[in-house]
Every structure is written in structure tokens, then in C-alpha cells.
Amino acid sequence: MNVVFVDSVLGTELLHMVSHDVAGTLAAAQGESVTFPVGHFKYEFHNLDFYEEDGEIRQELVIYVKKV
């Protein structure tokens, strides 16, 4: 599944990845902090989004984080 990390303040995408362990990725993101090349962030909330692409319904987990 596609997993996207988004800065909840600026709305910028920090990382777009594919994960086969979505529950593990979400659990890790909800830990102490998440580090990206642009700094340390803390989990805020997440959404599971469904969308249509090329006639197929797809899903992605969007994880919103805030810089600490």
C-alpha cells in the first residue's frame, strides 16, 4: 500500500513509499519521533484515502506529522 508522510503545518509531502506492513509503519510513526532529512517530526493523525486511478480503486495511508 502507498504510505505518504505529510507535514501537517505546511502541507508538504515529506516521503512517499510503498509498504507491505502498513500496521508496522503506522505503529513506528506513532512512536517518539520520525526523522526525515529535513528534521524530526512527531505523529499527529492519519487518514486512509481511497481514490480511482486507471479505472481501479486504490488506497493510501496518509500520516500527518508535525515538526518538533
Phi, psi and omega in degrees: 000146175289136176233128182237130174260129184232136173289115186290341179274310184270339182079010181274144178281126180266326182200139173236121184219167174248131180229139174262358177235071185295320179298319178293319178296316179295316179299319179294320180294332181277003178286202185302311178194166176238132182252129175240167178304338182264004176138187181262139183228157179239137178303138174243303179196175178217160176227146171255113184255138174247140180210163180255133178218123181054040177078004180246144175276126180238166179224153175212147177263122178253118182253120181263131182230156180236136181296136179252000000 
